[in-house]
Amino acid sequence: MLTISKFIKLRKEKAGLPPGTPVFIGEKKVEEVKISVLDYDEGQLTEKELESIEECFPLKDTSTVSWINIIGIHDINVAEKIGKNFGIHHLVLEDIVNTEQRPKMEDHGEYIYTVLKMLSVDQGTREIKVEQVSIILSANVVITFQEEEGDIFQFVRERIRNHKGRIRKMGTDYLTYSLIDVIVDNYFTILDNISEKIDGLEEGLLTNPQPELLQNLHHLKREMIFLRKSLGPLREVINSLQRGDSPLVHEASQIYYRNVYDHVIQVIDSIETMRDIILGMLDTYLSSISYRMNEVMKVLTIIATIFIPLTFITGIYGMNFEFMPELGWRWAYFGVWGVIAAVATFMIGFFKRKKWF
């Protein structure tokens, strides 16, 4: 994940350049740019890997639905060629190659530009990984830009290949919905993973709170802050698409966007709920540690309080003045011990009566 310091450094390198100058900001995750195309309608399907970006240019004028998927956004030349041929504004190209964009939707008339965050869980470290996905929706072409290979779009590809559902009967707006839908549905998998972590930490919190638990809670708290930042703006993105303000999103597809909008609301509500649970767990942990410390201090205070009068007694009889009357008494030693025992017994009984221990 790109850290704040690295991001600021990369942004500084862009300072002074004209607006709309594409500058790659992010981590290079693939060596070579890969371009694939799915061109289809209800009756036919063509799928192929392209050797150069120029091969997809004729798709602009076809009547079929064309899905151009570009993996690797570090090559500025590819983005510029796409922009020049498909009429994409240079400010949009600038945003595409900047992987630190927040989710948003921009309606440019002839196309709609959408930015989303695709999340996944690293199977080794169990950490959340984020990938920025940019989607260009036009009349008959959908262009997606991804940072790396391996994604959840495979489910959409299989539906297109196997002619499942209505995707082959619908247009580019439904294809865009399908891509957004699998991204949003995958958020529930991420939340389920976080929920399992929370359950494990809650059990440890109630049985034996340790300093490692606090570290894990702070780590989860950072993850929830990151999720809020990545997914919070998604509500407005989907809401703008489902309102049907653009002629590119047909009325028949608006109901599906409304369904995605409902899922987004559920995701955001779940994030807020989990965030509150984690904050409550932090308070509970701190209260538990404070309670344990208070118990220790109470025991030490009781012990110290018992010994205060005993120390006073032994201090007096440790002075050894010549004419102290008790020094010559045969049973003085045992008498002092008796007084000490009586005082200690009285104080212990007093503390128990007050229920201090």
HELIX and SHEET records of a PDB file:
HELIX    1   1 ILE A    4  LYS A   14  1                                  11    
HELIX    2   2 ILE A   53  ASP A   61  5                                   9    
HELIX    3   3 ILE A   76  PHE A   86  1                                  11    
HELIX    4   4 HIS A   90  ILE A   96  1                                   7    
HELIX    5   5 GLN A  154  ARG A  161  1                                   8    
HELIX    6   6 THR A  172  THR A  207  1                                  36    
HELIX    7   7 PRO A  211  LEU A  231  1                                  21    
HELIX    8   8 LEU A  234  GLN A  242  1                                   9    
HELIX    9   9 GLU A  251  ILE A  316  1                                  66    
HELIX   10  10 PRO A  325  GLY A  328  5                                   4    
HELIX   11  11 ALA A  332  ARG A  353  1                                  22    
SHEET    1   A 7 LEU A  45  LEU A  50  0                                        
SHEET    2   A 7 LYS A  34  TYR A  40 -1                                        
SHEET    3   A 7 VAL A  65  ILE A  71 -1                                        
SHEET    4   A 7 VAL A 141  GLN A 146  1                                        
SHEET    5   A 7 ILE A 128  SER A 138 -1                                        
SHEET    6   A 7 TYR A 111  VAL A 121 -1                                        
SHEET    7   A 7 LYS A 104  ASP A 107 -1                                        
END                                                                             
